[in-house]
Amino acid sequence: MRCRAQLRRPCGVSVRCTDIRRRGHTAGISENSPEIRARICRGAAWLGLRLDEAANRAGSPRISTPDSKVSAWVIPTDEEHMIAEHTLKIWRDQAVFTSGLGRH
């Protein structure tokens, strides 16, 4: 099910665009699972994406073959850090806003 959901995005985009060149795998299961990445890339073969099985298993940054029309990349992310950063910014912005209330 997760692979189908991942495939919907590039399929929908490619219908609207004439030129798709990259497919990124970030965060969670897509970043950390060679099997999930392989399934997603096989499903995108019609776009010209050719998976380099050895690079995928090794966790290389680029997991598509050099002759692939669409390159596939594994991009490490730190979602928890980004969520914390955005939360802190909202909290600080809210604190600045509310600290000025009631003063004239």
Secondary structure, 3 states (H helix, E strand, C coil): CHHHHHHHHHHHHHHHCCCCCEEEEECHHHHHCHHHHHHHHHHCHHHCCCECHHHHHHCCCECECCCCCCEEEEECCCHHHHHHHHHHHHHHHHHHHHHCCCCC
